[in-house]
Amino acid sequence: MLTDLSVRDFSSQLADKVPVPGGGGAAALAGGLAAALGSMAAKYTVGKKAYEDYEGDLNEMIKTCGELRLKLLALVEKDAEAFEPLSKAYKLSKDDPDRDEILENATLEAAYVPLDIMDACADVIDVLDELVEKCSRLMISDVACAAILAGAALKAASINVFVNTSSMNNRMKAEELELTADRLLEDYIPLSEVISETVTADLREGTD
């Protein structure tokens, strides 16, 4: 299992010459790291006197970040699992009368996984957007880093959606998936950038 590997081993596997289902899995892992940073920032803030009014919200964010982290780690494995039948479908003889249908179904299933990764990363960004206003100022840089990771993960996952939809014969279904991906990009990439840029500006002003 990919999630049983250390980060060092996972990166070594991705760097090998043998193609692996790395793009979606790497995106999911980056999203999971973003959720973990959000959880840490919230946990550190709970109990701090200046943030007592936010304690209920912070505990809810800790729970949500934990759930999203686990979901994204599960999607690392799910992405790898979706790669196998797709790879097998491409290896079928072009003379096989069932090849086109098998390949289309495998491609569709493979496209759903990065779309789920995008959706989970969007949820992480929503939490970070709230957290940036309610966490300890000592942890604000980690929230900004998390926003950058989550935004990059969402973008990376979108590429994996598009690489699958581009080879689908069912253009109506492909366009439906692409529209969903485009909506997530339009709504959440700017938000992730606002979070990181706002925090960076505040930190830079603090050093003047």
WOGIPE-V169357 format. One record per pair of residues at least 12 apart in sequence whose C-alpha atoms are under 10 Angstrom apart, sorted by sequence separation. I is the first residue (numbers start at 0). J is the second residue. D is the distance in Angstrom with one decimal. If there is no record, write none. Layout:
# WOGIPE-V169357
i->I j->J d->D
i->I j->J d->D
This chain:
# WOGIPE-V169357
i->9 j->21 d->9.2
i->13 j->25 d->8.9
i->41 j->53 d->9.9
i->42 j->54 d->9.8
i->45 j->57 d->6.7
i->88 j->100 d->9.4
i->89 j->101 d->9.1
i->90 j->102 d->9.7
i->130 j->142 d->7.5
i->131 j->143 d->7.9
i->161 j->173 d->8.6
i->164 j->176 d->7.5
i->165 j->177 d->9.4
i->41 j->54 d->9.1
i->44 j->57 d->7.8
i->45 j->58 d->7.5
i->88 j->101 d->6.3
i->89 j->102 d->6.7
i->160 j->173 d->9.3
i->161 j->174 d->9.7
i->163 j->176 d->9.9
i->164 j->177 d->7.3
i->43 j->57 d->9.8
i->44 j->58 d->9.8
i->87 j->101 d->9.5
i->88 j->102 d->5.1
i->127 j->141 d->10.0
i->128 j->142 d->8.7
i->163 j->177 d->10.0
i->9 j->24 d->9.9
i->10 j->25 d->9.0
i->41 j->56 d->9.2
i->42 j->57 d->7.5
i->87 j->102 d->8.7
i->88 j->103 d->8.8
i->127 j->142 d->6.4
i->128 j->143 d->9.5
i->131 j->146 d->9.8
i->161 j->176 d->8.6
i->9 j->25 d->9.0
i->41 j->57 d->5.6
i->42 j->58 d->7.7
i->45 j->61 d->9.7
i->85 j->101 d->8.6
i->86 j->102 d->9.0
i->88 j->104 d->9.4
i->89 j->105 d->9.5
i->126 j->142 d->9.8
i->127 j->143 d->8.2
i->160 j->176 d->7.7
i->161 j->177 d->6.8
i->40 j->57 d->9.3
i->41 j->58 d->7.4
i->84 j->101 d->8.9
i->85 j->102 d->6.6
i->88 j->105 d->7.2
i->89 j->106 d->9.9
i->160 j->177 d->7.3
i->41 j->59 d->9.4
i->42 j->60 d->9.1
i->84 j->102 d->8.5
i->85 j->103 d->8.9
i->87 j->105 d->9.2
i->88 j->106 d->9.0
i->124 j->142 d->9.7
i->127 j->145 d->7.6
i->128 j->146 d->8.4
i->38 j->57 d->9.0
i->41 j->60 d->7.0
i->42 j->61 d->6.7
i->85 j->104 d->8.6
i->86 j->105 d->8.8
i->127 j->146 d->6.7
i->161 j->180 d->8.5
i->1 j->21 d->9.8
i->38 j->58 d->9.3
i->40 j->60 d->9.9
i->41 j->61 d->6.1
i->84 j->104 d->9.5
i->85 j->105 d->5.0
i->86 j->106 d->9.6
i->126 j->146 d->9.7
i->157 j->177 d->8.6
i->160 j->180 d->7.5
i->161 j->181 d->10.0
i->40 j->61 d->8.9
i->41 j->62 d->9.9
i->84 j->105 d->6.1
i->85 j->106 d->6.2
i->124 j->145 d->8.3
i->125 j->146 d->9.5
i->2 j->24 d->9.5
i->6 j->28 d->9.6
i->38 j->60 d->7.1
i->39 j->61 d->8.0
i->83 j->105 d->9.1
i->84 j->106 d->8.8
i->85 j->107 d->9.4
i->123 j->145 d->8.7
i->124 j->146 d->6.2
i->127 j->149 d->9.5
i->157 j->179 d->9.9
i->158 j->180 d->9.3
i->1 j->24 d->8.5
i->37 j->60 d->8.1
i->38 j->61 d->5.0
i->41 j->64 d->9.3
i->82 j->105 d->8.5
i->85 j->108 d->8.7
i->123 j->146 d->8.2
i->124 j->147 d->9.3
i->157 j->180 d->6.2
i->37 j->61 d->7.6
i->38 j->62 d->8.0
i->81 j->105 d->7.5
i->82 j->106 d->8.9
i->84 j->108 d->9.4
i->85 j->109 d->7.3
i->124 j->148 d->9.6
i->156 j->180 d->9.1
i->157 j->181 d->8.2
i->38 j->63 d->8.4
i->39 j->64 d->9.2
i->81 j->106 d->8.6
i->84 j->109 d->8.8
i->124 j->149 d->6.5
i->2 j->28 d->8.8
i->34 j->60 d->9.8
i->35 j->61 d->9.2
i->37 j->63 d->9.6
i->38 j->64 d->5.5
i->39 j->65 d->9.9
i->81 j->107 d->9.7
i->82 j->108 d->9.3
i->83 j->109 d->9.5
i->120 j->146 d->9.5
i->123 j->149 d->6.9
i->124 j->150 d->7.6
i->154 j->180 d->9.4
i->157 j->183 d->9.0
i->34 j->61 d->9.2
i->37 j->64 d->6.5
i->38 j->65 d->6.8
i->81 j->108 d->6.7
i->82 j->109 d->6.6
i->122 j->149 d->9.4
i->123 j->150 d->9.4
i->153 j->180 d->9.2
i->157 j->184 d->7.9
i->36 j->64 d->8.7
i->37 j->65 d->9.1
i->81 j->109 d->5.1
i->120 j->148 d->9.2
i->121 j->149 d->7.6
i->34 j->63 d->8.7
i->35 j->64 d->6.7
i->80 j->109 d->8.8
i->81 j->110 d->8.7
i->120 j->149 d->5.6
i->121 j->150 d->8.1
i->124 j->153 d->9.7
i->154 j->183 d->9.4
i->34 j->64 d->5.1
i->35 j->65 d->7.2
i->38 j->68 d->9.1
i->78 j->108 d->9.7
i->79 j->109 d->9.3
i->81 j->111 d->9.2
i->119 j->149 d->9.3
i->120 j->150 d->7.3
i->153 j->183 d->8.2
i->154 j->184 d->7.0
i->33 j->64 d->8.8
i->34 j->65 d->7.1
i->37 j->68 d->9.8
i->78 j->109 d->7.2
i->81 j->112 d->7.7
i->120 j->151 d->9.3
i->121 j->152 d->9.6
i->153 j->184 d->7.3
i->34 j->66 d->8.8
i->35 j->67 d->8.8
i->36 j->68 d->9.8
i->77 j->109 d->9.1
i->78 j->110 d->9.3
i->80 j->112 d->9.8
i->117 j->149 d->9.1
i->120 j->152 d->7.0
i->121 j->153 d->7.2
i->31 j->64 d->8.8
i->34 j->67 d->6.5
i->35 j->68 d->6.4
i->78 j->111 d->9.3
i->79 j->112 d->9.6
i->117 j->150 d->9.2
i->119 j->152 d->9.9
i->120 j->153 d->5.8
i->154 j->187 d->9.7
i->31 j->65 d->9.1
i->33 j->67 d->9.6
i->34 j->68 d->5.4
i->35 j->69 d->9.6
i->78 j->112 d->5.9
i->119 j->153 d->8.6
i->120 j->154 d->9.6
i->150 j->184 d->8.7
i->153 j->187 d->8.4
i->154 j->188 d->7.8
i->31 j->66 d->9.8
i->33 j->68 d->8.1
i->34 j->69 d->9.1
i->77 j->112 d->6.9
i->78 j->113 d->7.4
i->117 j->152 d->7.5
i->118 j->153 d->8.0
i->153 j->188 d->7.8
i->31 j->67 d->7.0
i->32 j->68 d->7.3
i->77 j->113 d->9.5
i->116 j->152 d->8.1
i->117 j->153 d->4.8
i->120 j->156 d->9.3
i->30 j->67 d->8.6
i->31 j->68 d->4.5
i->34 j->71 d->8.9
i->75 j->112 d->9.1
i->78 j->115 d->10.0
i->116 j->153 d->7.1
i->117 j->154 d->7.8
i->150 j->187 d->7.3
i->151 j->188 d->8.3
i->30 j->68 d->7.5
i->31 j->69 d->7.3
i->74 j->112 d->7.0
i->75 j->113 d->9.6
i->78 j->116 d->9.3
i->115 j->153 d->9.9
i->117 j->155 d->8.7
i->118 j->156 d->9.7
i->149 j->187 d->9.4
i->150 j->188 d->5.6
i->153 j->191 d->10.0
i->29 j->68 d->9.8
i->31 j->70 d->8.0
i->32 j->71 d->9.1
i->74 j->113 d->8.3
i->113 j->152 d->9.9
i->114 j->153 d->8.9
i->116 j->155 d->9.6
i->117 j->156 d->6.0
i->149 j->188 d->8.9
i->150 j->189 d->8.6
i->28 j->68 d->8.7
i->30 j->70 d->9.8
i->31 j->71 d->5.3
i->32 j->72 d->9.3
i->113 j->153 d->8.7
i->116 j->156 d->6.4
i->117 j->157 d->6.8
i->150 j->190 d->8.5
i->151 j->191 d->9.0
i->27 j->68 d->9.1
i->30 j->71 d->6.6
i->31 j->72 d->6.3
i->74 j->115 d->7.9
i->75 j->116 d->8.9
i->115 j->156 d->8.8
i->116 j->157 d->8.7
i->146 j->187 d->10.0
i->147 j->188 d->9.2
i->150 j->191 d->5.6
i->29 j->71 d->8.7
i->30 j->72 d->8.7
i->31 j->73 d->9.7
i->74 j->116 d->6.8
i->113 j->155 d->8.7
i->114 j->156 d->6.9
i->146 j->188 d->9.3
i->149 j->191 d->7.3
i->150 j->192 d->7.6
i->27 j->70 d->8.9
i->28 j->71 d->6.6
i->29 j->72 d->9.4
i->31 j->74 d->9.6
i->73 j->116 d->9.9
i->113 j->156 d->5.0
i->114 j->157 d->6.9
i->117 j->160 d->9.3
i->148 j->191 d->8.8
i->27 j->71 d->5.2
i->28 j->72 d->6.2
i->31 j->75 d->9.4
i->71 j->115 d->8.8
i->72 j->116 d->9.7
i->112 j->156 d->8.7
i->113 j->157 d->6.6
i->114 j->158 d->9.8
i->116 j->160 d->9.9
i->146 j->190 d->8.6
i->147 j->191 d->6.3
i->26 j->71 d->8.9
i->27 j->72 d->6.5
i->28 j->73 d->9.4
i->70 j->115 d->9.5
i->71 j->116 d->6.6
i->74 j->119 d->9.6
i->113 j->158 d->8.5
i->114 j->159 d->8.4
i->115 j->160 d->9.8
i->146 j->191 d->5.0
i->147 j->192 d->7.0
i->150 j->195 d->9.9
i->27 j->73 d->8.5
i->28 j->74 d->8.5
i->29 j->75 d->10.0
i->70 j->116 d->8.7
i->71 j->117 d->9.7
i->110 j->156 d->9.7
i->113 j->159 d->6.1
i->114 j->160 d->6.3
i->145 j->191 d->8.8
i->146 j->192 d->7.3
i->147 j->193 d->9.9
i->24 j->71 d->8.9
i->25 j->72 d->9.9
i->27 j->74 d->6.2
i->28 j->75 d->6.5
i->110 j->157 d->9.4
i->112 j->159 d->8.9
i->113 j->160 d->5.8
i->114 j->161 d->9.7
i->144 j->191 d->9.8
i->146 j->193 d->9.0
i->147 j->194 d->8.4
i->24 j->72 d->8.4
i->26 j->74 d->9.4
i->27 j->75 d->5.6
i->71 j->119 d->6.9
i->111 j->159 d->9.6
i->112 j->160 d->8.1
i->113 j->161 d->9.5
i->143 j->191 d->8.3
i->146 j->194 d->6.5
i->147 j->195 d->6.5
i->24 j->73 d->9.5
i->25 j->74 d->10.0
i->26 j->75 d->8.1
i->27 j->76 d->9.3
i->67 j->116 d->10.0
i->70 j->119 d->7.6
i->71 j->120 d->8.2
i->110 j->159 d->7.1
i->111 j->160 d->7.4
i->143 j->192 d->8.9
i->145 j->194 d->9.5
i->146 j->195 d->6.1
i->147 j->196 d->9.5
i->24 j->74 d->7.0
i->25 j->75 d->7.2
i->27 j->77 d->9.9
i->109 j->159 d->8.7
i->110 j->160 d->5.0
i->113 j->163 d->9.7
i->143 j->193 d->9.3
i->144 j->194 d->9.3
i->145 j->195 d->8.5
i->146 j->196 d->9.8
i->23 j->74 d->8.3
i->24 j->75 d->4.2
i->27 j->78 d->8.7
i->68 j->119 d->8.9
i->109 j->160 d->8.1
i->110 j->161 d->7.8
i->143 j->194 d->6.1
i->144 j->195 d->6.9
i->23 j->75 d->7.0
i->24 j->76 d->7.1
i->67 j->119 d->6.5
i->68 j->120 d->9.6
i->110 j->162 d->8.2
i->111 j->163 d->9.3
i->142 j->194 d->8.1
i->143 j->195 d->4.4
i->22 j->75 d->9.6
i->23 j->76 d->9.6
i->24 j->77 d->8.3
i->25 j->78 d->9.6
i->66 j->119 d->9.9
i->67 j->120 d->8.2
i->107 j->160 d->9.4
i->109 j->162 d->9.9
i->110 j->163 d->5.5
i->111 j->164 d->9.9
i->142 j->195 d->7.8
i->143 j->196 d->7.9
i->21 j->75 d->8.8
i->23 j->77 d->9.3
i->24 j->78 d->5.9
i->106 j->160 d->9.8
i->109 j->163 d->7.0
i->110 j->164 d->6.8
i->141 j->195 d->9.7
i->143 j->197 d->8.5
i->144 j->198 d->9.5
i->20 j->75 d->9.2
i->23 j->78 d->6.0
i->24 j->79 d->7.0
i->67 j->122 d->7.8
i->68 j->123 d->8.8
i->108 j->163 d->9.3
i->109 j->164 d->9.4
i->139 j->194 d->9.9
i->140 j->195 d->8.4
i->143 j->198 d->6.2
i->144 j->199 d->9.8
i->20 j->76 d->9.6
i->22 j->78 d->8.8
i->23 j->79 d->8.2
i->67 j->123 d->7.0
i->106 j->162 d->9.5
i->107 j->163 d->7.2
i->139 j->195 d->9.5
i->142 j->198 d->8.4
i->143 j->199 d->7.6
i->21 j->78 d->8.3
i->22 j->79 d->9.7
i->106 j->163 d->5.8
i->107 j->164 d->7.4
i->110 j->167 d->9.8
i->141 j->198 d->9.7
i->20 j->78 d->6.8
i->21 j->79 d->7.7
i->64 j->122 d->8.9
i->105 j->163 d->9.6
i->106 j->164 d->7.6
i->140 j->198 d->6.9
i->20 j->79 d->5.3
i->23 j->82 d->9.8
i->63 j->122 d->8.9
i->64 j->123 d->6.9
i->106 j->165 d->9.7
i->107 j->166 d->9.6
i->139 j->198 d->6.9
i->140 j->199 d->7.7
i->19 j->79 d->7.9
i->20 j->80 d->8.6
i->63 j->123 d->8.4
i->103 j->163 d->9.6
i->106 j->166 d->7.7
i->107 j->167 d->7.4
i->139 j->199 d->9.3
i->20 j->81 d->8.5
i->21 j->82 d->9.5
i->103 j->164 d->9.7
i->106 j->167 d->6.9
i->107 j->168 d->10.0
i->118 j->179 d->9.4
i->140 j->201 d->10.0
i->20 j->82 d->5.9
i->64 j->126 d->7.6
i->105 j->167 d->9.9
i->106 j->168 d->9.8
i->107 j->169 d->9.3
i->114 j->176 d->7.8
i->117 j->179 d->9.7
i->118 j->180 d->8.7
i->121 j->183 d->7.0
i->125 j->187 d->8.3
i->128 j->190 d->7.7
i->132 j->194 d->10.0
i->136 j->198 d->9.9
i->139 j->201 d->9.7
i->140 j->202 d->8.2
i->19 j->82 d->8.2
i->20 j->83 d->8.5
i->60 j->123 d->9.7
i->63 j->126 d->7.9
i->64 j->127 d->9.3
i->103 j->166 d->8.3
i->104 j->167 d->9.0
i->110 j->173 d->9.0
i->114 j->177 d->9.2
i->117 j->180 d->7.5
i->120 j->183 d->9.4
i->121 j->184 d->8.8
i->124 j->187 d->7.1
i->127 j->190 d->9.7
i->128 j->191 d->7.9
i->131 j->194 d->7.4
i->139 j->202 d->9.0
i->19 j->83 d->9.5
i->102 j->166 d->9.5
i->103 j->167 d->6.1
i->123 j->187 d->10.0
i->124 j->188 d->9.0
i->127 j->191 d->8.4
i->130 j->194 d->10.0
i->131 j->195 d->9.5
i->61 j->126 d->9.3
i->102 j->167 d->8.7
i->103 j->168 d->7.0
i->107 j->172 d->8.6
i->111 j->176 d->8.1
i->114 j->179 d->8.1
i->115 j->180 d->9.8
i->118 j->183 d->7.3
i->121 j->186 d->8.6
i->122 j->187 d->9.2
i->125 j->190 d->8.4
i->128 j->193 d->9.0
i->129 j->194 d->9.8
i->20 j->86 d->9.8
i->60 j->126 d->6.5
i->102 j->168 d->9.8
i->103 j->169 d->8.0
i->107 j->173 d->8.2
i->110 j->176 d->8.0
i->114 j->180 d->6.6
i->117 j->183 d->7.2
i->118 j->184 d->10.0
i->121 j->187 d->6.1
i->124 j->190 d->7.5
i->125 j->191 d->8.8
i->128 j->194 d->6.5
i->131 j->197 d->9.5
i->136 j->202 d->9.8
i->59 j->126 d->9.7
i->60 j->127 d->8.8
i->110 j->177 d->9.7
i->113 j->180 d->9.3
i->117 j->184 d->8.5
i->120 j->187 d->8.8
i->121 j->188 d->8.7
i->124 j->191 d->6.3
i->127 j->194 d->7.9
i->128 j->195 d->9.8
i->131 j->198 d->8.1
i->99 j->167 d->9.8
i->100 j->168 d->9.5
i->123 j->191 d->9.7
i->127 j->195 d->10.0
i->57 j->126 d->9.8
i->60 j->129 d->8.7
i->99 j->168 d->8.9
i->107 j->176 d->9.4
i->114 j->183 d->9.3
i->118 j->187 d->9.8
i->121 j->190 d->9.5
i->2 j->72 d->6.9
i->60 j->130 d->7.7
i->117 j->187 d->9.6
i->121 j->191 d->9.0
i->124 j->194 d->8.9
i->1 j->72 d->9.2
i->2 j->73 d->8.2
i->1 j->73 d->9.8
i->2 j->74 d->9.8
i->57 j->129 d->9.4
i->2 j->75 d->7.1
i->3 j->76 d->10.0
i->56 j->129 d->9.1
i->57 j->130 d->7.7
i->1 j->75 d->7.1
i->2 j->76 d->7.0
i->56 j->130 d->8.9
i->0 j->75 d->9.2
i->1 j->76 d->6.3
i->0 j->76 d->6.8
i->1 j->77 d->10.0
i->57 j->133 d->7.6
i->53 j->130 d->9.8
i->56 j->133 d->8.5
i->57 j->134 d->7.9
i->1 j->79 d->8.1
i->0 j->79 d->8.9
i->53 j->132 d->9.8
i->54 j->133 d->9.1
i->0 j->80 d->10.0
i->53 j->133 d->6.5
i->54 j->134 d->9.8
i->52 j->133 d->9.2
i->53 j->134 d->8.5
i->51 j->133 d->10.0
i->50 j->133 d->7.2
i->50 j->134 d->7.5
i->27 j->112 d->9.7
i->31 j->116 d->9.7
i->34 j->119 d->9.6
i->49 j->134 d->9.9
i->50 j->135 d->7.5
i->23 j->109 d->9.7
i->27 j->113 d->8.1
i->30 j->116 d->7.9
i->34 j->120 d->8.4
i->37 j->123 d->8.1
i->41 j->127 d->9.7
i->49 j->135 d->8.5
i->23 j->110 d->9.9
i->26 j->113 d->8.3
i->30 j->117 d->8.8
i->33 j->120 d->8.4
i->37 j->124 d->9.4
i->40 j->127 d->9.7
i->47 j->134 d->9.6
i->24 j->112 d->9.6
i->27 j->115 d->9.4
i->28 j->116 d->9.6
i->31 j->119 d->9.1
i->34 j->122 d->9.3
i->35 j->123 d->9.7
i->38 j->126 d->9.6
i->47 j->135 d->8.0
i->23 j->112 d->7.8
i->24 j->113 d->8.6
i->27 j->116 d->5.9
i->30 j->119 d->7.8
i->31 j->120 d->8.2
i->34 j->123 d->5.9
i->37 j->126 d->7.7
i->38 j->127 d->9.5
i->41 j->130 d->7.2
i->44 j->133 d->8.3
i->45 j->134 d->8.4
i->23 j->113 d->5.8
i->26 j->116 d->7.5
i->27 j->117 d->8.4
i->30 j->120 d->5.6
i->33 j->123 d->7.3
i->34 j->124 d->8.7
i->37 j->127 d->6.4
i->40 j->130 d->8.2
i->41 j->131 d->9.7
i->44 j->134 d->5.6
i->45 j->135 d->8.8
i->22 j->113 d->9.1
i->23 j->114 d->9.5
i->26 j->117 d->8.7
i->29 j->120 d->9.1
i->30 j->121 d->9.3
i->33 j->124 d->8.6
i->36 j->127 d->9.4
i->40 j->131 d->9.3
i->43 j->134 d->8.1
i->44 j->135 d->5.2
i->24 j->116 d->9.0
i->27 j->119 d->8.7
i->30 j->122 d->10.0
i->31 j->123 d->8.8
i->34 j->126 d->8.7
i->38 j->130 d->9.5
i->41 j->133 d->8.3
i->42 j->134 d->8.9
i->43 j->135 d->7.5
i->44 j->136 d->9.0
i->23 j->116 d->7.8
i->27 j->120 d->8.1
i->30 j->123 d->7.6
i->34 j->127 d->8.5
i->37 j->130 d->7.5
i->40 j->133 d->9.7
i->41 j->134 d->5.9
i->42 j->135 d->9.8
i->44 j->137 d->8.9
i->23 j->117 d->9.7
i->26 j->120 d->9.1
i->30 j->124 d->9.4
i->33 j->127 d->8.9
i->37 j->131 d->9.3
i->40 j->134 d->6.4
i->41 j->135 d->8.0
i->43 j->137 d->9.1
i->44 j->138 d->8.1
i->40 j->135 d->7.3
i->43 j->138 d->7.8
i->40 j->136 d->9.5
i->37 j->134 d->9.4
i->40 j->137 d->8.7
i->41 j->138 d->8.5
i->40 j->138 d->5.4
i->39 j->138 d->8.4
i->40 j->139 d->7.6
i->40 j->140 d->9.3
i->37 j->138 d->9.2
i->40 j->141 d->6.9
i->41 j->142 d->9.4
i->36 j->138 d->9.3
i->37 j->139 d->9.7
i->39 j->141 d->8.5
i->40 j->142 d->6.9
i->39 j->142 d->9.2
i->36 j->140 d->10.0
i->37 j->141 d->7.4
i->38 j->142 d->9.4
i->36 j->141 d->6.2
i->37 j->142 d->5.9
i->40 j->145 d->10.0
i->35 j->141 d->10.0
i->36 j->142 d->6.7
i->37 j->143 d->9.4
i->36 j->143 d->9.4
i->37 j->144 d->9.4
i->33 j->141 d->8.9
i->34 j->142 d->9.5
i->36 j->144 d->8.1
i->37 j->145 d->6.6
i->33 j->142 d->8.2
i->36 j->145 d->5.9
i->37 j->146 d->8.9
i->33 j->143 d->9.5
i->35 j->145 d->8.3
i->36 j->146 d->9.4
i->33 j->144 d->7.6
i->34 j->145 d->7.1
i->32 j->144 d->9.8
i->33 j->145 d->4.2
i->34 j->146 d->9.2
i->36 j->148 d->9.8
i->32 j->145 d->7.3
i->33 j->146 d->6.8
i->31 j->145 d->9.5
i->33 j->147 d->8.2
i->34 j->148 d->9.3
i->30 j->145 d->8.3
i->33 j->148 d->5.7
i->34 j->149 d->8.0
i->29 j->145 d->9.0
i->30 j->146 d->9.3
i->32 j->148 d->7.6
i->33 j->149 d->5.6
i->30 j->147 d->9.7
i->31 j->148 d->9.1
i->32 j->149 d->8.2
i->33 j->150 d->9.3
i->29 j->147 d->9.7
i->30 j->148 d->6.4
i->31 j->149 d->8.2
i->29 j->148 d->5.9
i->30 j->149 d->4.9
i->33 j->152 d->9.1
i->28 j->148 d->9.7
i->29 j->149 d->6.7
i->30 j->150 d->8.3
i->32 j->152 d->9.9
i->28 j->149 d->9.8
i->29 j->150 d->9.4
i->30 j->151 d->8.3
i->31 j->152 d->9.2
i->26 j->148 d->9.0
i->27 j->149 d->9.1
i->29 j->151 d->7.9
i->30 j->152 d->5.6
i->26 j->149 d->8.6
i->29 j->152 d->5.7
i->30 j->153 d->7.7
i->26 j->150 d->9.8
i->28 j->152 d->8.1
i->29 j->153 d->9.1
i->26 j->151 d->7.7
i->27 j->152 d->6.6
i->26 j->152 d->4.4
i->27 j->153 d->8.5
i->29 j->155 d->9.7
i->30 j->156 d->9.9
i->25 j->152 d->7.9
i->26 j->153 d->7.0
i->24 j->152 d->9.7
i->26 j->154 d->8.3
i->27 j->155 d->9.1
i->23 j->152 d->8.7
i->26 j->155 d->5.8
i->27 j->156 d->7.7
i->22 j->152 d->9.6
i->23 j->153 d->9.8
i->25 j->155 d->8.4
i->26 j->156 d->5.7
i->24 j->155 d->9.9
i->25 j->156 d->8.7
i->26 j->157 d->9.4
i->23 j->155 d->7.3
i->24 j->156 d->8.7
i->22 j->155 d->7.1
i->23 j->156 d->5.5
i->26 j->159 d->9.5
i->22 j->156 d->7.2
i->23 j->157 d->8.9
i->23 j->158 d->8.8
i->22 j->158 d->8.5
i->23 j->159 d->6.3
i->22 j->159 d->6.9
i->23 j->160 d->9.0
